[in-house]
Amino acid sequence: MSTGPGDHPARAGALLLRVWLEDSGDPGLRIRLVGRLNLDGHDDDSVAVTSIDETLAYVRAWLERFADGRG
């Protein structure tokens, strides 16, 4: 387990969520998720969703892939 910013993990990933509400046209929640399962790599994964349930499902799947080392 990492204890601070100076620690060097064996493997690290990142998942960014950008969330906004549309003002015109079809108002509603918009979410873009951009992830990288291995910060040493250059392969980004990106998805756009429009519901909290879709977001949670994607985050769970992403975390499972990371934990299983499938990235």
PyMOL commands that set and color helices and strands:
alter all, ss='L'
color gray80, all
select helices_A, chain A and resi 52-68
alter helices_A, ss='H'
color red, helices_A
select strands_A, chain A and resi 14-21+29-36+45-49
alter strands_A, ss='S'
color yellow, strands_A
deselect
rebuild
show_as cartoon
